[in-house]
Amino acid sequence: MKTILKIEELAMFGLGIYLFSLLPYEWWWFLVLLLAPDIGMLGYLFGNKTGAFGYNIFHHKGIAIAIYLGGMYLSIPIMQLVGVMLFAHAAFDRVFGYGLKYEKGFKFTHLGEIGKDNG
């Protein structure tokens, strides 16, 4: 993955940290919840198609933003927390080349094949 894309994702991770700082939660929650969206990988126990669907639901930034904005609109901090954590986690993953999955298998992502140097 190109360096400029990694820097962009790192900036979005920083945005996630900033948005978390605006919420009424202790910082240890950020650390505890940062890897929680990886629960979506459990779908791979039922095959590549289900796995990709589950993973992508928990790693889609559009869904994360919608949840966060819904929480802001409705003044529901826990909903904002969920959105921030999904967003920050997705950005964190993408710094390391883990993108949204194709049904072909876990290592096939919208950022390229995991483990291959894609530039």
C-alpha positions in Angstrom: 0.0 0.0 0.0 1.3 3.4 -0.9 2.8 5.5 1.9 0.5 8.4 1.3 -2.5 6.2 1.9 -1.0 4.9 5.1 -0.4 8.5 6.3 -4.0 9.3 5.4 -5.3 6.4 7.4 -3.0 7.3 10.3 -4.5 10.8 10.3 -8.0 9.3 10.4 -6.9 7.1 13.3 -5.8 10.4 15.0 -9.3 11.8 14.3 -10.8 8.8 16.0 -8.7 9.5 19.0 -9.7 13.1 19.0 -13.4 12.3 18.7 -13.0 9.8 21.5 -11.5 12.5 23.7 -14.8 14.5 23.3 -16.8 11.6 24.8 -17.4 11.1 28.6 -15.4 7.8 28.8 -12.1 7.0 30.5 -9.1 6.5 28.2 -8.7 2.9 29.1 -12.0 2.2 27.3 -10.3 3.2 24.0 -7.6 0.7 24.5 -10.0 -2.1 25.5 -12.4 -1.5 22.6 -9.8 -0.8 19.9 -9.7 -4.4 18.8 -13.4 -5.2 19.5 -14.5 -4.8 15.8 -12.4 -7.8 14.9 -15.3 -9.9 16.2 -16.5 -9.6 12.7 -13.9 -12.1 11.7 -15.9 -14.9 13.3 -18.0 -15.0 10.2 -15.1 -16.8 8.5 -16.0 -19.8 10.6 -19.0 -20.2 8.2 -17.0 -19.6 5.0 -15.5 -16.8 2.9 -18.8 -15.2 1.8 -20.2 -14.9 5.4 -16.7 -14.0 6.7 -16.3 -11.1 4.2 -19.8 -9.8 4.9 -19.3 -9.9 8.7 -15.8 -8.4 8.5 -16.9 -5.6 6.2 -19.9 -4.6 8.4 -17.5 -4.0 11.3 -14.8 -2.3 9.2 -16.8 -0.1 6.9 -16.1 3.6 7.7 -19.4 4.8 6.2 -21.3 2.6 8.7 -19.1 3.9 11.5 -19.7 7.5 10.5 -23.5 6.9 10.2 -23.6 5.4 13.7 -21.5 8.2 15.2 -23.6 10.9 13.5 -26.8 9.2 14.6 -25.4 9.2 18.2 -24.7 12.9 17.9 -28.1 13.7 16.6 -29.9 11.6 19.2 -27.5 12.6 22.0 -26.6 9.0 22.8 -22.9 8.9 23.9 -22.7 5.1 23.7 -23.8 5.2 20.1 -21.1 7.8 19.4 -18.6 5.6 21.2 -19.5 2.7 18.9 -19.1 4.8 15.8 -15.8 6.3 16.9 -14.4 2.8 17.8 -15.5 1.3 14.5 -14.0 4.3 12.6 -10.7 4.3 14.6 -10.3 0.6 14.3 -10.9 0.6 10.5 -8.3 3.3 10.1 -5.8 1.5 12.3 -6.3 -1.7 10.3 -5.8 0.0 7.0 -2.5 1.5 8.2 -1.3 -2.1 8.1 -3.0 -3.0 4.8 -6.1 -4.7 6.1 -8.9 -3.4 3.9 -12.4 -4.5 3.2 -12.6 -8.1 2.2 -13.6 -9.8 -1.0 -15.5 -13.1 -0.9 -12.5 -14.8 -2.5 -10.8 -15.1 0.9 -9.5 -13.2 4.0 -6.3 -12.1 2.3 -8.1 -10.5 -0.7 -8.9 -6.8 0.1 -9.8 -3.6 -1.6 -6.3 -2.5 -0.8 -4.7 -5.5 -2.5 -3.7 -8.9 -1.4 -2.5 -9.1 2.3 1.2 -10.1 2.4 2.0 -8.8 -1.1 3.9 -5.6 -1.6 1.4 -3.6 -3.5 3.6 -0.5 -4.0 
